[in-house]
Amino acid sequence: MLLNCDKHMKIPIPNVIRWYPVLSLVMAIAIIAPCIVLYKLSKADNYVPVALGSAHHLGGDYLINYFYIDKSIGDSVGEGGGGGTRCCVMLPKKWSPKLKVDVRWEVYHLIRSNNSTAPVKAEVEGIYHAQVPVEPYEKPSDFWVHFFPKGRVRIVVSENDTDGELHPTHWDATEADKLATTGFVVKALFTPEELAELEREAARDRKKYGDWR
């Protein structure tokens, strides 16, 4: 399941990324490398591209600073809880009980001052990693990642937005997290070994398909 993108698309890099060279590397690889792999999979008859959607159920004092799907596709979810949709994920046309994805996410707790003019501070609540099953679907539709408190995550496939009556996970459903997978706490989104491997993969792709930088 991989990100689709236009090879001519300009990719903005937030200033905060420039402050962290290692994270910048991961971001660049995460954005560009999947495009190359997706090109190789584009003719696979058993996969179709669908939108990636995200939402969190952590409350207004939290946000998902960033999350990754299968070490590459990613996005953020703001304090409002809704992250919207973006393109794209390659999803099998037929669901399989073995269908799982690697999910990594970073939760931030927002600390607000009684002084309305003071800036909101943010601290890391936790960094999590989980192997998450994709819940059964009859046909490929939008790929939704739902984040819950205590490091839990759930993935559903639905053509309905999160505020729709037919979406599998409702905002006000008290038991929406019952099917969620609990992740384990990690020190960083990627280990040094994984970062090194991502760079090697990017180098191989640059050599084979040309330098995208």
C-alpha positions as YAML, in Angstrom:
chain: A
units: angstrom
residues:
- id: 1
  name: MET
  ca: [0.00, 0.00, 0.00]
- id: 2
  name: LEU
  ca: [1.85, 2.92, -1.31]
- id: 3
  name: LEU
  ca: [1.64, 6.62, -1.91]
- id: 4
  name: ASN
  ca: [0.88, 7.90, -5.38]
- id: 5
  name: CYS
  ca: [2.21, 11.25, -6.54]
- id: 6
  name: ASP
  ca: [2.85, 13.33, -9.61]
- id: 7
  name: LYS
  ca: [6.53, 13.31, -10.54]
- id: 8
  name: HIS
  ca: [6.25, 17.04, -11.31]
- id: 9
  name: MET
  ca: [4.63, 17.92, -7.94]
- id: 10
  name: LYS
  ca: [6.45, 20.45, -5.78]
- id: 11
  name: ILE
  ca: [6.81, 19.19, -2.22]
- id: 12
  name: PRO
  ca: [6.86, 21.79, 0.56]
- id: 13
  name: ILE
  ca: [9.11, 20.96, 3.53]
- id: 14
  name: PRO
  ca: [8.00, 22.58, 6.83]
- id: 15
  name: ASN
  ca: [10.61, 24.64, 8.65]
- id: 16
  name: VAL
  ca: [10.55, 22.28, 11.61]
- id: 17
  name: ILE
  ca: [11.83, 19.50, 9.37]
- id: 18
  name: ARG
  ca: [14.90, 21.54, 8.50]
- id: 19
  name: TRP
  ca: [15.86, 21.55, 12.16]
- id: 20
  name: TYR
  ca: [16.27, 17.77, 12.26]
- id: 21
  name: PRO
  ca: [18.49, 16.34, 9.49]
- id: 22
  name: VAL
  ca: [17.61, 12.70, 10.27]
- id: 23
  name: LEU
  ca: [13.88, 13.36, 10.28]
- id: 24
  name: SER
  ca: [14.31, 15.37, 7.11]
- id: 25
  name: LEU
  ca: [15.88, 12.36, 5.47]
- id: 26
  name: VAL
  ca: [13.02, 10.12, 6.52]
- id: 27
  name: MET
  ca: [10.45, 12.63, 5.28]
- id: 28
  name: ALA
  ca: [12.13, 12.92, 1.90]
- id: 29
  name: ILE
  ca: [12.36, 9.17, 1.48]
- id: 30
  name: ALA
  ca: [8.80, 8.70, 2.73]
- id: 31
  name: ILE
  ca: [7.46, 11.17, 0.19]
- id: 32
  name: ILE
  ca: [9.49, 10.23, -2.86]
- id: 33
  name: ALA
  ca: [10.51, 6.58, -2.63]
- id: 34
  name: PRO
  ca: [6.93, 5.21, -2.54]
- id: 35
  name: CYS
  ca: [6.19, 7.03, -5.79]
- id: 36
  name: ILE
  ca: [8.85, 4.99, -7.48]
- id: 37
  name: VAL
  ca: [7.60, 1.73, -6.01]
- id: 38
  name: LEU
  ca: [4.02, 2.61, -6.87]
- id: 39
  name: TYR
  ca: [5.07, 3.08, -10.48]
- id: 40
  name: LYS
  ca: [6.31, -0.50, -10.48]
- id: 41
  name: LEU
  ca: [3.01, -1.73, -9.00]
- id: 42
  name: SER
  ca: [0.73, 0.42, -11.13]
- id: 43
  name: LYS
  ca: [0.06, -2.39, -13.59]
- id: 44
  name: ALA
  ca: [-0.82, -4.95, -10.94]
- id: 45
  name: ASP
  ca: [-4.38, -6.06, -11.62]
- id: 46
  name: ASN
  ca: [-5.04, -7.04, -8.02]
- id: 47
  name: TYR
  ca: [-4.42, -3.55, -6.56]
- id: 48
  name: VAL
  ca: [-6.29, -0.25, -6.91]
- id: 49
  name: PRO
  ca: [-5.38, 3.24, -5.64]
- id: 50
  name: VAL
  ca: [-7.62, 4.64, -2.88]
- id: 51
  name: ALA
  ca: [-7.49, 7.77, -0.73]
- id: 52
  name: LEU
  ca: [-5.78, 7.70, 2.67]
- id: 53
  name: GLY
  ca: [-7.90, 9.19, 5.46]
- id: 54
  name: SER
  ca: [-7.11, 9.71, 9.14]
- id: 55
  name: ALA
  ca: [-8.77, 10.77, 12.37]
- id: 56
  name: HIS
  ca: [-8.01, 10.73, 16.08]
- id: 57
  name: HIS
  ca: [-10.30, 10.30, 19.08]
- id: 58
  name: LEU
  ca: [-7.93, 11.71, 21.69]
- id: 59
  name: GLY
  ca: [-9.71, 14.94, 22.52]
- id: 60
  name: GLY
  ca: [-8.99, 18.58, 21.74]
- id: 61
  name: ASP
  ca: [-5.76, 18.71, 23.77]
- id: 62
  name: TYR
  ca: [-3.96, 16.16, 21.58]
- id: 63
  name: LEU
  ca: [-2.78, 15.77, 18.03]
- id: 64
  name: ILE
  ca: [-0.96, 13.22, 15.91]
- id: 65
  name: ASN
  ca: [2.23, 15.01, 14.97]
- id: 66
  name: TYR
  ca: [2.90, 12.48, 12.24]
- id: 67
  name: PHE
  ca: [2.12, 8.88, 11.37]
- id: 68
  name: TYR
  ca: [3.58, 6.42, 8.89]
- id: 69
  name: ILE
  ca: [1.99, 3.48, 7.07]
- id: 70
  name: ASP
  ca: [4.43, 0.73, 6.06]
- id: 71
  name: LYS
  ca: [7.38, 3.06, 6.81]
- id: 72
  name: SER
  ca: [6.49, 5.46, 4.04]
- id: 73
  name: ILE
  ca: [2.99, 6.80, 3.54]
- id: 74
  name: GLY
  ca: [2.13, 9.33, 6.19]
- id: 75
  name: ASP
  ca: [0.24, 12.38, 7.35]
- id: 76
  name: SER
  ca: [-0.66, 14.29, 10.51]
- id: 77
  name: VAL
  ca: [-3.95, 14.74, 12.38]
- id: 78
  name: GLY
  ca: [-4.63, 18.11, 14.00]
- id: 79
  name: GLU
  ca: [-6.14, 18.85, 17.39]
- id: 80
  name: GLY
  ca: [-9.63, 18.88, 15.87]
- id: 81
  name: GLY
  ca: [-9.37, 15.14, 15.32]
- id: 82
  name: GLY
  ca: [-9.92, 15.05, 11.58]
- id: 83
  name: GLY
  ca: [-7.00, 14.72, 9.21]
- id: 84
  name: GLY
  ca: [-8.95, 14.62, 5.95]
- id: 85
  name: THR
  ca: [-7.82, 12.50, 3.00]
- id: 86
  name: ARG
  ca: [-4.87, 12.46, 0.65]
- id: 87
  name: CYS
  ca: [-3.69, 10.38, -2.28]
- id: 88
  name: CYS
  ca: [-3.03, 7.45, -2.27]
- id: 89
  name: VAL
  ca: [-2.83, 3.89, -0.98]
- id: 90
  name: MET
  ca: [-2.62, 0.79, -3.14]
- id: 91
  name: LEU
  ca: [-5.25, -1.54, -1.72]
- id: 92
  name: PRO
  ca: [-5.92, -5.14, -2.78]
- id: 93
  name: LYS
  ca: [-9.20, -5.54, -4.66]
- id: 94
  name: LYS
  ca: [-9.99, -8.54, -2.48]
- id: 95
  name: TRP
  ca: [-9.69, -8.46, 1.31]
- id: 96
  name: SER
  ca: [-7.62, -11.17, 3.00]
- id: 97
  name: PRO
  ca: [-7.45, -12.14, 6.70]
- id: 98
  name: LYS
  ca: [-3.68, -11.77, 6.41]
- id: 99
  name: LEU
  ca: [-3.89, -8.12, 5.33]
- id: 100
  name: LYS
  ca: [-1.96, -6.04, 7.88]
- id: 101
  name: VAL
  ca: [0.01, -2.81, 7.81]
- id: 102
  name: ASP
  ca: [2.83, -1.39, 9.88]
- id: 103
  name: VAL
  ca: [1.66, 1.79, 11.69]
- id: 104
  name: ARG
  ca: [3.90, 4.21, 13.60]
- id: 105
  name: TRP
  ca: [2.61, 7.40, 15.17]
- id: 106
  name: GLU
  ca: [3.65, 10.21, 17.46]
- id: 107
  name: VAL
  ca: [1.10, 11.71, 19.89]
- id: 108
  name: TYR
  ca: [1.53, 15.26, 21.19]
- id: 109
  name: HIS
  ca: [-0.19, 16.70, 24.26]
- id: 110
  name: LEU
  ca: [-1.07, 20.38, 23.94]
- id: 111
  name: ILE
  ca: [-0.54, 22.49, 27.07]
- id: 112
  name: ARG
  ca: [-2.61, 25.65, 27.09]
- id: 113
  name: SER
  ca: [-2.01, 28.62, 29.37]
- id: 114
  name: ASN
  ca: [-4.70, 30.61, 31.16]
- id: 115
  name: ASN
  ca: [-3.22, 33.57, 29.36]
- id: 116
  name: SER
  ca: [-4.97, 33.60, 25.99]
- id: 117
  name: THR
  ca: [-2.05, 35.43, 24.39]
- id: 118
  name: ALA
  ca: [0.53, 32.86, 25.45]
- id: 119
  name: PRO
  ca: [1.55, 30.30, 22.81]
- id: 120
  name: VAL
  ca: [0.33, 26.74, 23.15]
- id: 121
  name: LYS
  ca: [3.10, 24.37, 24.18]
- id: 122
  name: ALA
  ca: [3.30, 20.78, 23.02]
- id: 123
  name: GLU
  ca: [5.04, 17.79, 24.55]
- id: 124
  name: VAL
  ca: [5.36, 14.23, 23.31]
- id: 125
  name: GLU
  ca: [2.79, 12.02, 25.01]
- id: 126
  name: GLY
  ca: [4.08, 8.88, 23.36]
- id: 127
  name: ILE
  ca: [5.50, 7.27, 20.23]
- id: 128
  name: TYR
  ca: [3.86, 4.01, 19.20]
- id: 129
  name: HIS
  ca: [4.35, 1.14, 16.77]
- id: 130
  name: ALA
  ca: [1.84, -1.57, 15.84]
- id: 131
  name: GLN
  ca: [1.06, -4.23, 13.25]
- id: 132
  name: VAL
  ca: [-2.58, -3.48, 12.48]
- id: 133
  name: PRO
  ca: [-5.06, -5.72, 10.64]
- id: 134
  name: VAL
  ca: [-7.21, -4.10, 7.97]
- id: 135
  name: GLU
  ca: [-10.84, -4.81, 8.82]
- id: 136
  name: PRO
  ca: [-12.89, -6.74, 6.23]
- id: 137
  name: TYR
  ca: [-14.28, -4.90, 3.22]
- id: 138
  name: GLU
  ca: [-16.32, -5.97, 0.19]
- id: 139
  name: LYS
  ca: [-14.78, -3.53, -2.26]
- id: 140
  name: PRO
  ca: [-11.81, -1.15, -2.15]
- id: 141
  name: SER
  ca: [-12.68, 2.30, -0.81]
- id: 142
  name: ASP
  ca: [-11.00, 5.02, 1.25]
- id: 143
  name: PHE
  ca: [-8.40, 3.68, 3.68]
- id: 144
  name: TRP
  ca: [-9.09, 5.18, 7.14]
- id: 145
  name: VAL
  ca: [-6.67, 5.14, 10.08]
- id: 146
  name: HIS
  ca: [-8.30, 5.89, 13.46]
- id: 147
  name: PHE
  ca: [-6.20, 6.69, 16.53]
- id: 148
  name: PHE
  ca: [-7.49, 6.18, 20.08]
- id: 149
  name: PRO
  ca: [-6.15, 6.91, 23.59]
- id: 150
  name: LYS
  ca: [-3.58, 4.66, 25.24]
- id: 151
  name: GLY
  ca: [-1.72, 3.91, 22.03]
- id: 152
  name: ARG
  ca: [-4.50, 2.16, 20.13]
- id: 153
  name: VAL
  ca: [-5.19, 2.28, 16.40]
- id: 154
  name: ARG
  ca: [-7.82, 0.87, 14.07]
- id: 155
  name: ILE
  ca: [-7.98, 0.62, 10.25]
- id: 156
  name: VAL
  ca: [-11.23, 0.48, 8.31]
- id: 157
  name: VAL
  ca: [-12.06, 0.75, 4.61]
- id: 158
  name: SER
  ca: [-15.12, 2.83, 3.80]
- id: 159
  name: GLU
  ca: [-16.46, 5.10, 1.07]
- id: 160
  name: ASN
  ca: [-18.16, 7.19, 3.78]
- id: 161
  name: ASP
  ca: [-16.45, 10.04, 5.66]
- id: 162
  name: THR
  ca: [-15.96, 9.81, 9.41]
- id: 163
  name: ASP
  ca: [-19.05, 11.94, 10.07]
- id: 164
  name: GLY
  ca: [-21.26, 9.71, 7.93]
- id: 165
  name: GLU
  ca: [-23.82, 7.36, 9.46]
- id: 166
  name: LEU
  ca: [-22.41, 4.41, 7.51]
- id: 167
  name: HIS
  ca: [-18.79, 4.91, 8.49]
- id: 168
  name: PRO
  ca: [-17.65, 1.91, 10.59]
- id: 169
  name: THR
  ca: [-16.20, 4.10, 13.35]
- id: 170
  name: HIS
  ca: [-18.50, 6.88, 14.58]
- id: 171
  name: TRP
  ca: [-17.20, 9.86, 16.52]
- id: 172
  name: ASP
  ca: [-19.65, 9.31, 19.37]
- id: 173
  name: ALA
  ca: [-19.53, 5.51, 19.45]
- id: 174
  name: THR
  ca: [-18.55, 4.52, 22.98]
- id: 175
  name: GLU
  ca: [-17.17, 1.16, 21.87]
- id: 176
  name: ALA
  ca: [-15.47, 2.27, 18.66]
- id: 177
  name: ASP
  ca: [-12.07, 1.38, 20.11]
- id: 178
  name: LYS
  ca: [-12.97, -2.20, 21.04]
- id: 179
  name: LEU
  ca: [-11.53, -3.53, 17.79]
- id: 180
  name: ALA
  ca: [-8.45, -1.31, 17.94]
- id: 181
  name: THR
  ca: [-4.94, -2.73, 18.12]
- id: 182
  name: THR
  ca: [-2.74, -1.65, 21.01]
- id: 183
  name: GLY
  ca: [0.70, -0.51, 19.93]
- id: 184
  name: PHE
  ca: [3.87, -0.73, 21.95]
- id: 185
  name: VAL
  ca: [5.85, 2.30, 23.07]
- id: 186
  name: VAL
  ca: [9.08, 3.04, 21.19]
- id: 187
  name: LYS
  ca: [11.78, 5.65, 21.64]
- id: 188
  name: ALA
  ca: [11.65, 6.91, 18.06]
- id: 189
  name: LEU
  ca: [9.57, 6.41, 14.94]
- id: 190
  name: PHE
  ca: [12.51, 4.70, 13.26]
- id: 191
  name: THR
  ca: [15.58, 2.96, 14.60]
- id: 192
  name: PRO
  ca: [19.04, 3.95, 13.32]
- id: 193
  name: GLU
  ca: [19.14, 0.65, 11.44]
- id: 194
  name: GLU
  ca: [15.81, 1.39, 9.74]
- id: 195
  name: LEU
  ca: [16.96, 4.89, 8.79]
- id: 196
  name: ALA
  ca: [20.08, 3.43, 7.24]
- id: 197
  name: GLU
  ca: [18.05, 0.89, 5.29]
- id: 198
  name: LEU
  ca: [15.66, 3.59, 4.04]
- id: 199
  name: GLU
  ca: [18.63, 5.56, 2.76]
- id: 200
  name: ARG
  ca: [20.04, 2.47, 1.03]
- id: 201
  name: GLU
  ca: [16.67, 1.84, -0.62]
- id: 202
  name: ALA
  ca: [16.49, 5.44, -1.78]
- id: 203
  name: ALA
  ca: [20.03, 5.23, -3.16]
- id: 204
  name: ARG
  ca: [19.17, 2.06, -5.10]
- id: 205
  name: ASP
  ca: [16.04, 3.70, -6.54]
- id: 206
  name: ARG
  ca: [17.95, 6.84, -7.49]
- id: 207
  name: LYS
  ca: [20.49, 4.72, -9.30]
- id: 208
  name: LYS
  ca: [17.80, 2.75, -11.12]
- id: 209
  name: TYR
  ca: [15.25, 5.50, -11.85]
- id: 210
  name: GLY
  ca: [17.29, 8.69, -11.66]
- id: 211
  name: ASP
  ca: [17.90, 11.27, -8.94]
- id: 212
  name: TRP
  ca: [14.61, 12.88, -7.84]
- id: 213
  name: ARG
  ca: [16.29, 15.60, -5.73]
...
